[in-house]
């Protein structure tokens, strides 16, 4: 009989407040902020500092690409939010109901920027594939694709008053696109390096661009009405001078502002009222500028000119500048960038800044509120006041500031502890809620003591100390100088109040512990030790406490626990062994190494049963599921693998982490396990009741690999751009072929075939009936749901989402397209409501 297994699936992911792949954004009320958390978007209550909901995409294989861009609809009555992902997809969410309303597939690379227009009915996206795509949000479909940039599109902005679009790119160009007759109408090449961000003020007077240059560049925006007036201006003699160049010049260089920092500009953004401009550097500073209105900037310019005239008059110069500030044209020439934009304040949070966002409704006591996402998994909020800037809030308790280095579960699997470079955290593994944070040293390993009712825990640090933690109060009660090097591993001695530690100082130490009755404090004491030839990487003890296993460089030595004499040595790995574990019955040993190899050994003779290669990088942790010969391995290749040690087979490959997985802990019943990663996330994987078979899973993995490679080759052959793009740009189809659209095409072809065969049967029946033959009563196809062939096909076609409809139809064979046209003709001749639906 074929053996079945129970599947593990990702149940929860927590520990990430904000990831650095995307920007943060306030909602229209200013009470909540949307923060990217790897593949999810967290909706955080700013005042309470808690995540009230998450927007999580559904993925068939459990893995979702990271969020790379966020845009919030500007409409105050709308709760829509657009999110772009690393695979090029875009999702439109109803943030109140946590429902994904539409999914757009158009980009072949990560989405780098998303922007709504002022009304919120249009969305534009730019990606690493150099393309710009305009989407109709209300109808849920792509309008067209704009091509013209030679590198990644970094930012986009709508000019709503003149129906234009401005784009920036790493190719050093700014481009102005006409949205009514889609083409590039202006290309600006003032920049000498990659342009990273652009923005316009709410009144659409100025556009600012930031790059790796030492200057911020400002442009004035000429709208269609102004352009038409400029073409009919007359010269001094009254002769009308047409100016075709000015007609197409939407952006005109206004001036430059010399920056003091050498770091490139990462983001430039105006606040909602347009009186402040934030310039975020790719470092640890945000510069805030005051934006003066036209009257104030003109007065300042006039004062500046009067000072210059007075200075030159004092020096006795013959020529003095004339003050032409009386006329409008004179004002345009007089006012400079320094007259409009004044450096107001600089925010320096101390950590690298990933993104910024102005609050749309700041409190009346301050000029503005700005949120900053930092590279250490932190979101901070600053209040901008007239005299100073102060930090008002921070969201920091729900995640580590650095990589998760180890995880440990209590004996009853109700408490989870994780360590990082500077802190340990206590979690509820069921809901992912953080119960406490403890400041510690650089945690290398963790262990919750089972015989003390899980009230105490140990953290081995890089400095060689062992910190004793009271789990209930989340405090460090004592710091023990345990080793002369970093404490690499802690292993419990079964059925005893003791544990073993291994360190890079080459010692294995045995400890006993107990609780002092009067003070309720945990006391530990070193009872014996053994010196090794080299650094100790991992220690483990067999379930019967008979053997001690020590990983030393590329070998594993097995000692008798009582006498500490060598029993057997395990040779075979080519690079250092990083992890090992013993099965619950004490029969098998599993080891993982930097050589990407997982080896299964017999503990009785120390013989290698099998070497298995599936990881693409170092294997960081292995652990058996209790009371089974199944085990889980994790590695730097982001994979979580589930194995059968008896059959030497890979059962499942689980994807979810976005960086290398470095630690693992399995519950006492094996119903779930927890993994920690360099992406700062902690993920819980639950065992489900869904059975699967080994052969089916193997075929599924092979088909996925084959499909992905074939799909990539097909795209390169059929859809890759082969011709050089002209200077005015190129327009193309907005969508792209995906797995979903291919599946939809196959499904529609099958339904079309059913309807077509039924229509032929009906035609034959009618022909025989007209000829006078005796024919049996016509029996319709039960799959047709009692509908005529055109109505049945229309019924199935209306199930397809609008965003997928065009891509699906373009994938149909020509013969099937002719059949659809035939049904269109039949429906179009009928004066009913279905005619309108089919035409739409």
Residue, then its C-alpha position, 0 to 999 in steps of 0.5 A: x500500500x502506498x504510504x501517505x503523509x500529512x502536509x505542513x503549511x504556513x500558519x502565521x508569520x510575525x516579527x516584521x514591523x516594516x521591511x525595507x523593500x517598499x515605502x510606507x504610506x498613511x491612509x486618508x485619515x492619518x490615523x493608520x499607516x500602511x507598512x510593508x512586512x515582506x509579502x504582507x502589508x500591515x495596517x498599524x494604528x499610529x496612536x496605539x502602536x499595534x497592527x489591527x489587520x494585515x493584507x496577505x495575498x493568497x498563494x497556491x504554493x505558500x510563497x508570495x513575493x515581497x511588497x515593493x511599492x504601496x499607493x493609497x487612493x487619494x479619495x477620502x471616501x475610498x478605502x482602496x490601496x494598491x500594492x506592487x510585488x516583486x513578481x510584477x503583479x499589482x493588487x488593489x485591496x479594500x483595506x477595510x474589509x481586507x479583500x483583494x478586489x483586483x489583481x493586475x499582471x503586466x510587469x515582468x520585473x518588480x514593481x518599483x513605483x505606484x501612483x494614483x491620479x487625484x480622482x483615484x480612477x487611474x493608477x500608473x505603475x513603473x517597474x524594473x522591466x523599464x515599462x510604464x503601465x496605465x491601469x483603469x482601477x474602476x473597470x479593473x483592466x490595463x489601458x496601455x503600456x508606455x516604453x521609452x526608458x532604458x533602465x528601471x523606472x524609479x518614480x512617476x507623477x500625474x500632471x492632472x491639469x494638463x493630462x500628462x505624466x512625468x516619469x524618472x528612471x535610472x537612465x538619467x532621463x525625465x520624460x513627459x508623456x501625453x496621456x490622451x495621445x500616448x506618446x513621449x512629448x518631452x525628454x529632459x537630460x539635465x541630470x548626470x546620474x540616476x534619477x531616484x525620485x520626483x514629486x510635484x506640489x499640490x498646485x502643480x507649480x513646481x516639479x522637484x527631482x532628486x538623483x545622485x547629483x549634488x543638486x536638487x533640480x526644480x522645474x516649473x510646469x507649463x500647462x496646456x492653457x499657458x502653452x496656448x497663450x505662449x504661442x500667440x504672444x506678439x513681439x514689440x512690433x506687433x508681429x505674432x511669433x509662433x513658438x512650436x518649441x515652447x508648445x511642447x515644453x511642459x517642464x522648464x528648468x527653474x533652478x538648482x539647490x546645492x546639497x551639502x551631503x554626498x549621499x544620493x537622494x532616495x525620496x522627495x515628497x511634498x506634504x498635502x498642503x504643499x508648504x513643506x518638502x521632504x528630501x530623504x537621503x540614502x543614509x540617515x538624514x531627512x531635510x525639510x524645506x519650507x515652500x513659500x507661496x508666490x507673494x512671499x517668494x516675490x517679496x524675498x526676491x525683491x529684498x535680495x535684489x535691493x541688497x545687491x543694488x545697494x552693495x554695488x552702488x556702495x562700490x561705485x559700479x556704473x551698471x546697476x541691476x534694474x528692478x523689473x519686479x513690477x511685471x509678471x514676466x519680471x517676477x519670473x526672472x527675479x524669483x530664484x529657487x532659494x527664494x521659494x525653497x528654504x531649508x527648515x530642519x533636518x531629521x537624523x534618527x540615527x539609523x538608515x532611513x528606508x522611506x518617508x510619508x507625511x501625515x495628511x491630517x497633522x495635529x493643530x499643534x504642529x506644522x506637520x507629522x512625518x513617519x520614517x521607516x528605518x532599516x532596523x525594523x522600526x517605524x518612528x514618527x516625528x512632529x515638525x514644529x516651528x522651533x524644533x523637531x521631536x520624536x513623538x512615537x515609535x513602533x518597535x516592540x513587535x520585532x527584532x532590530x536584527x536577524x533572528x539567531x535562534x528560537x526555542x519552544x517550551x516543553x508544552x509548546x505554549x511559549x516561544x523565545x527568540x534571540x537576536x544581536x541585542x535582545x531576546x523576545x518572548x512570544x505566544x506562538x499561536x497568535x504571534x503576539x509579543x509578550x516581552x522584550x529583554x535586553x541581552x547580549x548577542x544571542x547565539x542559542x536559547x533554551x527554556x528549562x522544562x523542569x522549572x515549569x518553563x519559568x526560566x530560560x537561558x541565552x548563550x551569547x557571543x561574549x561567552x556569557x550565559x544569561x538567565x531569564x525569568x520568562x514571567x517578568x521578562x527580565x535577566x536575573x543573572x549573567x554567568x561567565x560560562x566560557x572564554x568564547x561564544x556559547x554556540x549550543x545548549x543541550x538539555x540532559x534528559x531526565x535530569x536537572x542539567x544541561x550541556x554547553x559547547x563553545x568556540x573556546x573548545x570546551x564542553x561544560x556540564x551544568x546543574x541547576x535548581x531554584x533557590x526557595x527563598x528568592x525564587x531565583x535559578x542557580x546554575x553550577x558547572x560540575x565538569x567539563x571536557x576539552x576538545x581539539x578545536x571549536x565546538x559548534x554543536x552539542x547534543x545528547x541522545x534521548x537515553x542520556x547515554x551518548x554525547x554528540x559534539x560537532x567539531x569542524x567537519x567531523x562529529x564525535x560521539x562520547x559516552x556520557x558517563x566516562x566521556x570516552x570516545x565511542x565513534x567518530x562520524x566522517x564524511x562532510x567536506x565543510x564544517x558541520x553546523x547542526x545535528x540532532x538525534x531521533x527520539x528512539x536514539x537510532x538515527x543521527x542527522x547532520x547538516x553542513x556548509x557543504x549543502x549536504x544532509x547526512x543520515x547516520x546510524x547511532x549504533x555503528x556510526x555508519x552513514x546511511x545516506x547523503x542527500x543534496x537538495x539545499x542550494x546553500x549551507x544547512x543551518x539547522x536540522x531537527x527530528x519530529x518527536x517520535x518519528x523518523x521525519x525531520x526538518x532542515x533549513x538553510x541559507x537558500x531560504x528553503x524549509x525541507x521536510x524529509x523521511x529518514x527511513x526512505x531517504x526521500x524529500x517529502x516537501x519543500x516549503x517556501x515563505x522566507x525571503x532571506x536565509x533561514x537560520x534556526x528551527x524549533x519543533x513542538x513536543x507533539x510535532x503538530x507545528x514548528x517555528x523557523x527564524x530568518x535573516x529577514x527578521x520574520x518568525x514563521x509557524x508551520x502547522x501540520x494539516x489533515x491534508x494527506x499527500x503521496x510522495x510520487x504525486x509531490x515529486x511529479x508536482x515539483x518536476x512539473x513546476x520546474x519544467x513549466x517555469x523554464x518553458x514559460x520563461x523561454x516562451x516569453x523571451x522568444x515571443x514577448x521580449x522587445x526586439x526593436x529599438x524604441x523610438x525617441x517618442x516612445x512606444x505603446x504596447x498592450x498592458x497585460x502579460x501572459x501568466x499561469x492564471x491567464x493560461x489556465x483561464x484560456x484552457x478552461x474557456x477553450x474547453x467550454x467553447x468546445x462544449x458549446x460548439x459541439x452542442x450548436x452543431x448537434x442542434x443544427x443537424x437536428x433542425x436540418x433533419x427535422x426540416x427534411x421530413x425525417x422521423x427523428x427522436x426528440x432532441x436531448x440537450x447536453x446536461x452540462x449546458x445548464x439548460x442554456x443555448x450554446x451562445x448563452x452558455x458560452x456567455x455565462x462562462x465568459x462572464x466569470x472571467x475577471x476583467x483584468x484577465x479577459x484581454x490576456x486570455x482572449x489573446x491566448x486563444x487559437x485563431x480557429x477558436x476566435x472564429x467560433x467566438x465571433x460566430x456566437x457574438x453574431x448570434x447574440x448581437x442579433x437579439x434585442x435583449x440585455x445579453x447583447x450589451x453584456x457581450x459587447x462590453 
